[in-house]
Amino acid sequence: MIYKLIYNLFLFIFIIKITYSCLLEGEKNAVYTSVFEDLEPKSILVHLPLQSSSPDIQLKLIKGEEYVSLDAKERNLILEKSLDRETGSHKFEVVVECKNPSDKFFPHVNISTFINVKDINDNAPEFEQNEYRINVTEELPKGTIVFMDFEAIDIDQEGDNSLVRYKILPGEHSKYLEIQDPFKPIITVNQRIDYEKITNFEVEIEARDGGEPSLSSTAKLFVTVLDTDDQNPVFSHEYYYTNSISNSFFEVFPSPIYAKDGDTLNESIYYELSGDNHNEFLINSNGSIKLLGEEVPSTIIFVHAKQVNKPERESIAILRIANQTSIEFQHYLYSVQISAKAPLGMELLQVKATTSNQNSEITYSIVDDNSNLITIDEKSGKIELISNPSKTNYNIKLMASDGKARTWAQFHITVTNLNNYEPEFEKKNYKFDIKDSSLLGQIRAIDRDSNDTLEYRLLNLNALFRIDQDGMLSVKNLMTLSPNTIYEVIVLAEDSQGHKTFTNVKINSHGGISSGFKTAASILAFVVLIITIAIMIFFVLKKVKKIWFSNKRTQCWMSSGSDQGVIITESFETSKSETSTIRPTNHRTLFESSSPQNQKNDTGIILQKPSSPPSMSTFTSSPSIQVVPSQSPPTPNITSCGNAQLVPVTIKGDKGTGTPTIYF
């Protein structure tokens, strides 16, 4: 009994030991986990909760290698690739083999892990087509279904992520259609669609899911509007008249009677007549009026145009019939061409009507014209221009009446060189920087009128800037501008009709190059001024000197080689020779020409040396040359030279034997 108890206890302990080897905690048979499909690769997918922490346990991945890898040491399953619930499986199984080498009874256990992939909103609804085209008949009542053959599919998991709502996005033509139930792809008419106003349009359909954040896509819906028979026939004119007949058929003005279906269906039209005396006339399918009787009554009848398939679709025009003795213009249509610059009061035309009633007076008038462009003289029919034209074409109805009958004519005016537009500058504001050039740039305005010219003017700062007729803006004088100053100039552009526009021009004077230029110019001007003054002084002094020298020569008190009349070359010394000779200078020439003695003998004159040298002398010491003068030298003939005279000068000496005379 005791042995059996010990055996059972041993067996129990052994089994418990095996149980803690590879079994899961909590006696679970498998591992279950859920992850979102946006889980990043290399993330821990799940941890294997084994009961045993024995290092002898060996783990091996035997299923699910395409999705995960095994971290045997940490006992974690690692995600190896991105999950996509929509393109792959929304769940998969991973099997890990668990071995314990020391366990001889259970060598290994397979552990299954089931992974459920949860959806995220990563797919927007997708339309089957990018654009759809439908035809919609006009005038359908509100709520009429016009399109339901479209759908957007969201492949996300069923729920908010794939629940699609539809709507028509706001746009120019979205008012015509609507989606009443956002969960149903059904488009209905929301507002009256009139073919005469719109023939085709497009809207944009949006499909949006309910995920967070929600995703959406769009598709274009092109709608062609189909015409229906909802319009009455339309006459070419509301009023017709006739006053002439040929082969029983009337000639109708302003054109033959004609009506067509107001819709594009082009239904067939027939005509009927009503009114006084309408039984005397017949109208055919072409709109021609035939006289049934012999005489033409003056009357007014009504012409009815009706659709063949729907006579209730009807229009009425008025036909005035006058007998052949009625009044008529010489021409049914008058046409002139005038310039937009034509002067007011200009005569455009003179119309004339004739009547068979010789005793009647015809009066002229303008009918149903609100332009007030012309006036007509009621007696002469002269038409004059009384206001400036504002458009290129005018059709004016003229009437002539003799008191009993009336007639009409059309007056067509074509206007040339019409100036309807004001000039416009290419820019609202201009900005220029002053550099080393006086030219700033071009300011340009455009005029949409053909063959029109523009004139540019400055409204301020005309003393500083100028603008030519090409819009080229420039500075008059760079020296007059202040540095570091912003000038604002107003430029006007005016066309030939006086239409004006303005623009603002900002001109920035930085003062860099311009200031340096001004400084250099100032220095240059100063240097030029100094040079000019120096040249003037030089020429003035030269002129004064010339006059001074001229006066000296005229009065004979200077030589041509020197400005001194008397040259002292050497002083006398008492120890030297007592005789000196006259030096042949320019003064000697004058002396010789005026002295009779020297005319006979030019060898010289012996001068005795005085006790002291004279203060002035025209001779030099020459001890080697001696000439004995005559005992009594003749008295020279003293002559005049201008205002000067030759004056004898006597030099006295201590041992003089005579009195020499020297002339100056």
C-alpha positions in Angstrom: 0.0 0.0 0.0 2.8 2.4 0.8 4.7 1.4 -2.3 1.7 2.1 -4.4 1.3 5.5 -2.9 5.0 6.3 -3.5 4.7 5.1 -7.1 1.7 7.3 -7.8 3.3 10.3 -6.2 6.4 9.8 -8.4 4.3 9.4 -11.5 2.4 12.5 -10.7 5.5 14.6 -10.2 6.9 13.2 -13.5 3.8 14.1 -15.4 3.7 17.6 -13.9 7.3 18.1 -15.1 6.4 17.1 -18.6 3.3 19.3 -18.6 5.4 22.4 -18.0 7.6 21.7 -21.0 5.7 22.9 -24.2 2.2 23.4 -23.1 0.6 26.9 -23.2 -0.4 28.8 -20.1 -3.9 28.3 -18.9 -4.1 24.9 -20.6 -4.9 26.6 -23.9 -5.0 24.5 -27.1 -4.0 27.4 -29.4 -3.1 31.1 -29.5 -5.7 33.6 -31.0 -4.9 37.2 -31.9 -6.2 40.0 -34.1 -4.2 42.8 -35.8 -5.0 45.7 -38.1 -4.0 45.3 -41.7 -1.8 48.4 -41.5 0.6 46.8 -38.9 4.2 47.6 -39.9 6.5 44.7 -40.9 9.1 43.6 -38.3 6.5 44.3 -35.6 5.8 41.6 -32.9 2.7 39.8 -34.0 2.2 37.7 -30.9 4.1 36.2 -28.0 3.9 32.4 -27.4 2.9 32.0 -23.7 4.6 28.7 -22.9 4.3 27.3 -19.4 7.9 26.3 -19.1 10.9 28.5 -19.3 13.4 25.7 -19.7 16.3 26.4 -21.9 16.0 22.9 -23.3 12.9 23.8 -25.2 13.4 24.1 -29.0 11.0 26.1 -31.2 10.6 25.8 -35.0 8.3 27.5 -37.4 6.6 24.9 -39.6 3.7 26.8 -41.1 3.1 30.4 -42.0 6.6 31.3 -43.1 5.2 33.6 -45.9 3.8 35.9 -43.2 5.9 35.6 -40.1 9.3 34.7 -38.7 10.1 33.1 -35.3 12.2 34.7 -32.6 12.8 31.4 -30.7 14.8 33.1 -27.9 12.1 35.6 -27.0 9.3 33.2 -28.2 7.8 35.9 -30.4 6.2 35.7 -33.9 7.5 38.6 -36.1 5.4 40.0 -39.0 7.5 39.8 -42.2 5.3 41.5 -44.8 2.5 44.0 -45.1 -1.0 42.8 -44.6 -3.9 43.7 -46.9 -7.3 42.3 -45.9 -8.8 43.2 -49.3 -6.2 41.4 -51.6 -5.1 38.7 -49.2 -6.7 36.4 -46.6 -8.4 38.1 -43.7 -7.1 35.4 -41.4 -4.3 32.8 -41.4 -2.7 30.1 -39.2 0.9 29.8 -38.0 2.2 26.5 -36.5 5.3 26.4 -34.3 6.9 23.0 -33.3 8.0 22.8 -29.7 10.6 20.2 -28.7 12.1 19.2 -25.4 15.0 16.7 -25.8 14.9 15.7 -22.2 11.2 14.6 -22.5 11.2 11.0 -23.6 7.4 10.7 -23.5 6.4 13.8 -25.6 9.3 14.6 -27.9 7.4 17.6 -29.5 4.2 19.5 -29.4 2.7 21.6 -32.3 1.4 25.0 -31.2 -1.2 26.7 -33.5 -1.6 30.5 -33.6 -4.6 31.9 -35.5 -4.3 35.5 -36.7 -7.3 37.6 -37.7 -6.6 40.6 -39.9 -8.8 43.5 -39.0 -9.9 46.1 -41.7 -8.9 49.8 -41.8 -10.4 52.4 -44.2 -7.7 52.3 -46.8 -9.8 52.1 -50.0 -11.9 54.8 -51.5 -15.1 53.9 -53.4 -14.5 53.4 -57.1 -16.9 54.1 -59.9 -17.2 51.7 -62.7 -16.4 54.5 -65.2 -14.7 57.8 -64.9 -17.5 59.5 -66.9 -21.1 58.8 -67.9 -23.2 60.2 -70.7 -27.0 60.5 -70.7 -29.8 62.2 -72.7 -32.4 64.1 -70.8 -35.6 65.4 -72.4 -36.4 69.0 -71.6 -39.4 70.1 -69.4 -39.4 66.9 -67.3 -41.1 67.4 -63.9 -39.2 67.6 -60.7 -38.3 64.2 -59.2 -38.2 62.4 -62.6 -35.5 59.7 -62.6 -33.1 60.3 -65.4 -30.1 58.1 -64.4 -29.5 55.1 -62.2 -27.1 53.0 -64.1 -24.0 53.8 -62.0 -22.5 52.6 -58.8 -19.3 53.0 -56.7 -17.8 49.9 -55.0 -15.7 50.1 -51.8 -13.7 46.9 -51.2 -13.1 47.6 -47.5 -14.8 45.3 -44.9 -18.5 45.6 -44.6 -19.4 48.4 -42.3 -18.8 52.1 -42.2 -15.6 51.7 -44.2 -17.5 50.4 -47.2 -20.8 52.2 -46.8 -21.0 54.6 -49.7 -23.0 57.8 -49.9 -23.6 59.7 -53.2 -24.2 63.4 -53.9 -23.9 65.9 -56.8 -21.1 68.3 -56.1 -21.9 72.1 -56.3 -21.3 73.6 -59.7 -22.6 75.8 -62.4 -25.3 73.3 -63.5 -25.7 71.2 -60.4 -29.1 72.9 -59.8 -30.7 70.9 -62.6 -30.2 67.4 -61.0 -30.2 65.9 -57.5 -29.7 62.6 -55.6 -32.5 62.4 -53.2 -31.4 59.4 -51.2 -27.6 59.5 -50.6 -27.4 55.8 -50.1 -29.0 55.0 -53.5 -27.3 55.8 -56.9 -30.4 57.4 -58.4 -30.3 60.9 -60.1 -33.5 62.8 -60.6 -34.6 66.2 -62.1 -34.4 69.0 -59.6 -35.2 72.1 -61.7 -36.9 72.8 -65.0 -34.6 72.2 -68.0 -35.4 74.3 -71.0 -33.8 73.3 -74.3 -34.0 76.9 -75.6 -31.8 78.0 -72.7 -29.4 75.1 -72.4 -28.7 72.3 -74.7 -26.0 70.4 -72.8 -24.2 70.5 -69.4 -22.2 68.4 -67.0 -22.2 67.7 -63.3 -19.8 65.8 -61.0 -21.0 62.9 -58.9 -19.2 62.1 -55.6 -19.1 58.7 -53.8 -17.8 58.9 -50.2 -17.4 56.1 -47.6 -18.2 56.3 -43.9 -14.7 55.5 -42.5 -12.5 57.7 -40.4 -11.1 59.5 -42.2 -13.6 59.1 -45.0 -12.4 58.6 -48.6 -14.1 59.6 -51.8 -13.9 59.5 -55.6 -15.8 61.4 -58.4 -17.1 60.8 -61.9 -18.3 63.2 -64.6 -21.9 63.1 -65.9 -22.4 64.7 -69.3 -26.0 65.5 -70.1 -27.4 66.2 -73.5 -30.8 68.0 -73.4 -33.3 66.8 -76.0 -35.8 69.2 -77.5 -39.5 68.7 -77.2 -42.4 70.2 -79.0 -43.0 73.0 -76.6 -42.5 76.0 -78.8 -44.9 77.7 -81.2 -44.0 78.5 -84.8 -41.9 81.6 -85.3 -42.4 84.1 -88.1 -39.5 85.8 -89.8 -41.2 89.2 -89.0 -44.1 90.3 -86.9 -45.4 92.7 -89.4 -45.7 92.4 -93.2 -47.2 94.8 -95.8 -47.8 94.9 -99.5 -48.9 97.5 -102.0 -48.1 95.8 -105.3 -49.5 92.8 -107.1 -48.2 90.7 -110.0 -50.2 87.9 -111.6 -52.7 88.0 -108.7 -49.9 87.4 -106.1 -48.8 90.2 -103.8 -45.3 91.3 -103.3 -44.8 91.2 -99.6 -42.3 93.3 -97.6 -40.0 93.3 -95.8 -39.7 89.6 -97.0 -42.0 86.9 -98.1 -44.2 85.4 -95.3 -42.4 82.6 -93.6 -42.7 80.7 -90.3 -40.8 77.7 -88.9 -41.2 75.4 -85.9 -39.8 77.1 -82.8 -38.3 73.8 -81.7 -35.5 71.9 -83.3 -37.9 69.2 -84.2 -38.7 71.2 -87.4 -42.4 70.2 -87.6 -44.4 71.0 -90.7 -46.2 74.3 -90.8 -49.4 75.5 -92.6 -51.0 78.9 -92.8 -54.4 80.4 -92.4 -55.9 83.9 -92.8 -58.3 85.8 -90.6 -59.7 89.3 -90.2 -61.8 91.7 -92.3 -62.0 90.8 -96.0 -59.7 87.7 -95.4 -62.0 85.7 -97.7 -60.9 87.8 -100.6 -57.4 86.4 -100.3 -55.7 83.0 -100.3 -52.5 81.9 -98.7 -50.6 78.7 -99.8 -48.2 76.5 -98.0 -45.3 78.7 -99.1 -46.8 81.8 -97.5 -47.7 83.5 -100.8 -50.8 85.7 -100.8 -53.1 85.6 -103.8 -56.0 88.0 -104.7 -59.2 86.2 -105.3 -61.3 89.2 -106.4 -60.9 91.9 -109.0 -60.2 94.9 -106.7 -57.6 95.2 -104.0 -59.2 96.4 -100.8 -57.0 98.3 -98.3 -57.2 96.2 -95.2 -55.3 94.4 -92.4 -55.5 90.7 -92.1 -54.0 88.2 -89.7 -51.7 85.3 -90.8 -51.8 82.2 -88.6 -48.9 79.7 -88.7 -49.8 76.3 -87.2 -48.0 73.0 -86.7 -49.5 70.2 -88.8 -49.2 67.6 -86.0 -50.3 70.1 -83.2 -52.6 72.9 -84.5 -52.7 74.3 -81.0 -49.1 75.3 -81.6 -49.8 78.6 -83.3 -48.3 82.1 -84.0 -49.9 85.2 -85.6 -48.4 87.9 -87.8 -50.0 91.0 -89.2 -50.3 91.7 -93.0 -51.3 95.2 -94.1 -52.7 95.3 -97.7 -53.0 98.6 -99.5 -54.5 99.2 -102.9 -52.4 100.2 -105.9 -53.3 103.8 -105.5 -51.5 104.0 -102.1 -48.2 105.6 -101.1 -44.8 104.0 -101.4 -41.1 104.8 -100.9 -38.9 104.9 -103.9 -36.8 102.1 -102.3 -37.8 99.6 -99.7 -34.3 99.6 -98.2 -31.9 102.5 -97.7 -28.3 102.0 -96.5 -25.5 104.4 -95.5 -22.1 104.1 -93.9 -20.9 106.8 -91.6 -17.8 107.3 -89.4 -18.1 107.3 -85.7 -16.5 110.7 -85.8 -19.1 112.2 -88.1 -20.2 115.6 -87.0 -23.6 116.1 -85.5 -26.1 117.7 -87.9 -24.6 115.9 -90.8 -27.1 115.1 -93.5 -27.1 111.3 -94.1 -29.8 110.8 -96.7 -32.9 112.2 -98.2 -35.7 109.7 -98.8 -38.7 110.2 -101.0 -42.1 108.5 -101.3 -44.7 108.9 -104.0 -48.5 108.7 -103.9 -51.2 108.5 -106.6 -53.2 111.1 -104.8 -52.1 114.3 -106.4 -53.8 116.5 -103.8 -52.2 114.9 -100.8 -49.1 116.0 -98.9 -46.6 113.3 -97.8 -45.1 113.4 -94.3 -42.1 111.4 -93.1 -41.4 110.0 -89.6 -39.3 107.4 -87.7 -41.1 104.5 -86.3 -40.2 102.4 -83.2 -36.7 103.8 -82.7 -35.2 104.3 -79.2 -31.7 105.1 -80.3 -32.3 108.8 -80.9 -29.5 108.6 -83.5 -31.2 110.5 -86.3 -34.0 112.8 -87.1 -36.0 113.2 -90.3 -37.6 116.3 -91.7 -41.3 115.4 -91.9 -41.7 117.5 -95.1 -38.5 117.0 -97.1 -37.5 113.5 -95.9 -33.9 114.7 -95.1 -32.3 112.6 -92.4 -29.7 114.1 -90.1 -27.3 112.8 -87.4 -28.3 114.1 -84.0 -26.2 112.0 -81.6 -23.0 110.0 -81.5 -23.4 106.3 -82.5 -22.7 103.7 -79.8 -22.9 100.6 -81.8 -21.8 99.4 -85.3 -25.2 98.7 -86.9 -28.6 100.4 -86.8 -31.8 99.3 -88.4 -34.4 102.0 -88.3 -37.9 101.9 -89.7 -39.1 104.9 -91.7 -42.7 105.7 -92.5 -44.3 107.9 -95.1 -48.0 108.9 -95.0 -50.3 110.9 -97.3 -53.1 111.1 -94.7 -54.9 108.2 -96.1 -52.3 105.5 -96.7 -49.0 104.7 -95.2 -45.8 102.9 -96.3 -42.6 101.8 -94.6 -39.0 101.4 -95.5 -35.9 100.2 -93.7 -32.9 102.5 -93.1 -29.7 100.6 -92.3 -26.7 102.5 -90.9 -23.2 101.0 -90.6 -20.8 102.8 -88.3 -17.1 102.6 -89.0 -14.2 103.5 -86.6 -16.5 103.2 -83.7 -14.7 104.0 -80.4 -16.5 102.0 -77.7 -13.6 101.2 -75.4 -11.5 103.2 -73.0 -7.8 102.7 -73.1 -6.3 100.4 -70.5 -2.8 100.3 -69.1 -1.1 96.9 -69.1 -0.3 97.4 -65.4 -2.2 99.2 -62.7 1.1 100.5 -61.2 4.6 100.9 -62.6 7.9 101.2 -60.7 11.2 102.2 -62.0 14.7 102.7 -60.5 16.9 105.6 -61.7 20.3 104.3 -62.8 23.0 105.8 -64.9 20.7 106.4 -67.8 18.0 109.1 -68.2 15.7 106.5 -69.8 13.5 104.8 -67.2 11.3 102.4 -69.2 8.1 102.1 -71.2 4.5 102.7 -70.0 2.1 101.1 -72.4 -1.7 101.3 -72.7 -3.9 99.4 -75.1 -7.2 100.3 -76.8 -9.4 97.6 -78.1 -10.9 99.9 -80.7 -9.4 99.3 -84.1 -7.2 102.0 -85.7 -7.3 104.2 -82.7 -4.3 106.2 -81.5 -3.3 107.0 -77.9 -1.6 110.0 -76.5 0.4 110.0 -73.3 0.8 112.9 -70.9 2.3 113.6 -67.5 -0.1 115.3 -65.0 2.7 116.2 -62.6 6.4 116.6 -62.2 6.8 117.8 -65.8 9.9 119.8 -64.9 11.7 116.6 -63.9 10.4 113.9 -66.3 9.1 113.5 -69.9 7.1 110.9 -71.8 7.0 110.5 -75.6 4.1 109.2 -77.7 5.5 105.6 -77.5 5.1 105.8 -73.7 8.9 105.9 -73.1 9.4 107.7 -69.7 12.7 109.4 -69.1 14.4 112.0 -66.8 15.0 115.5 -68.2 18.1 116.1 -66.2 19.7 113.7 -63.7 21.4 116.6 -61.9 18.0 117.9 -60.8 16.9 114.8 -58.9 17.4 114.4 -55.2 19.1 111.1 -54.1 17.2 108.6 -52.0 13.8 110.0 -53.0 10.7 108.3 -54.4 8.8 110.3 -57.0 5.2 109.6 -57.9 4.2 110.5 -61.4 0.6 110.3 -62.8 0.5 109.3 -66.4 -2.6 109.9 -68.6 -3.5 107.9 -71.7 -6.2 109.4 -74.0 -7.6 108.1 -77.2 -8.9 110.1 -80.1 -12.4 110.2 -78.7 -11.3 111.7 -75.4 -11.5 108.5 -73.4 -9.0 108.7 -70.6 -7.3 106.4 -68.1 -4.6 107.0 -65.6 -1.8 105.1 -63.9 0.6 105.7 -61.1 4.3 105.5 -61.6 6.8 105.3 -58.7 10.3 106.4 -59.5 13.0 105.6 -57.0 16.2 107.7 -57.0 18.7 105.7 -55.0 21.5 108.2 -55.3 24.2 105.7 -56.0 25.5 106.2 -59.5 23.6 109.4 -60.0 25.1 111.0 -56.9 28.6 110.0 -58.0 27.8 111.2 -61.5 26.7 114.6 -60.1 29.9 114.9 -57.9 32.1 114.0 -60.9 30.3 116.5 -63.1 30.7 119.2 -60.4 34.4 118.6 -60.2 34.8 118.6 -63.9 32.8 121.8 -64.2 35.1 123.4 -61.6 38.2 122.3 -63.4 36.9 123.6 -66.7 36.1 127.0 -65.0 39.6 127.3 -63.5 41.2 126.4 -66.9 39.0 129.0 -68.6 39.9 131.7 -66.1 43.7 130.9 -66.4 43.5 131.1 -70.2 41.7 134.4 -70.0 44.4 135.8 -67.6 47.2 134.6 -69.9 45.8 136.3 -73.0 45.1 139.5 -71.1 48.6 139.7 -69.7 50.0 138.8 -73.1 48.0 141.6 -74.7 49.1 144.1 -72.0 52.7 143.2 -72.5 52.4 143.6 -76.2 50.9 147.0 -75.9 53.6 148.0 -73.4 56.4 146.8 -75.6 54.9 148.6 -78.6 54.8 151.9 -76.7 58.5 151.5 -75.7 59.6 151.0 -79.3 57.5 153.8 -80.6 59.1 156.3 -78.1 62.6 154.9 -78.9 63.6 154.2 -75.3 64.4 150.5 -75.7 66.2 148.1 -78.0 64.8 145.3 -79.9 66.8 142.8 -77.9 66.4 144.4 -74.5 63.9 146.6 -72.7 66.8 148.8 -71.4 67.8 151.9 -73.3 71.2 152.2 -71.7 73.4 149.1 -71.0 76.1 149.3 -68.4 78.5 146.5 -69.3 81.6 147.4 -67.3 82.8 150.0 -64.8 85.9 152.1 -65.3 89.0 151.4 -63.2 91.6 154.1 -62.6 94.4 151.6 -63.2 93.4 150.7 -66.7 93.5 152.5 -70.0 92.1 155.9 -70.2 90.5 155.3 -73.5 87.3 153.4 -74.3 85.5 152.7 -77.5 81.8 152.7 -78.3 80.3 149.2 -78.3 78.5 148.5 -81.6 74.9 148.1 -80.3 71.6 148.8 -81.7 71.8 152.2 -80.3 75.0 152.8 -82.3 73.0 152.3 -85.4 70.7 155.0 -84.4 73.7 157.2 -83.5 75.6 156.5 -86.8 72.5 157.2 -88.8 72.1 160.6 -87.1 75.7 161.7 -86.7 77.4 163.4 -89.6 80.8 162.5 -88.4 80.1 158.9 -88.1 78.8 158.8 -91.6 82.4 159.7 -92.6 84.4 157.6 -90.2 83.0 154.8 -88.2 86.2 153.7 -86.5 85.2 155.0 -83.2 85.6 157.9 -80.9 88.3 158.1 -78.2 86.9 158.9 -74.9 89.1 160.1 -72.1 88.5 158.3 -68.9 87.0 160.5 -66.3 88.0 160.5 -62.7 85.0 158.4 -61.9 83.0 156.1 -64.2 79.7 157.5 -65.4 76.5 156.1 -64.1 75.4 155.1 -67.6 77.3 154.4 -70.8 76.8 152.7 -74.1 80.4 151.8 -74.4 82.8 149.2 -73.0 86.4 149.4 -71.9 88.8 148.5 -74.7 92.4 149.5 -73.9 93.8 148.0 -77.1 91.8 150.1 -79.5 92.6 153.8 -79.7 91.4 156.3 -82.3 92.3 159.9 -82.1 89.4 162.1 -82.7 89.5 165.4 -84.5 90.2 168.5 -82.6 86.8 169.9 -82.8 84.1 167.4 -83.5 81.2 168.7 -85.3 77.9 169.2 -83.6 75.6 166.3 -84.5 72.3 166.9 -86.1 69.8 166.0 -83.5 66.8 164.3 -85.0 63.4 163.3 -83.7 62.1 159.6 -83.3 58.4 159.7 -82.6 58.0 161.8 -79.5 61.6 161.1 -78.4 64.7 163.2 -79.4 68.4 162.4 -79.5 70.0 164.1 -76.6 73.8 164.8 -76.5 75.5 163.6 -73.3 78.9 165.0 -72.3 81.3 162.9 -70.3 84.0 164.8 -68.6 87.4 163.4 -67.5 90.4 164.5 -65.4 92.7 164.6 -68.4 90.3 165.1 -71.2 91.5 166.8 -74.3 88.0 167.2 -75.7 84.4 166.7 -75.0 83.0 163.5 -76.5 79.4 163.4 -77.3 77.2 160.3 -77.1 73.7 160.2 -78.4 70.8 158.4 -76.9 
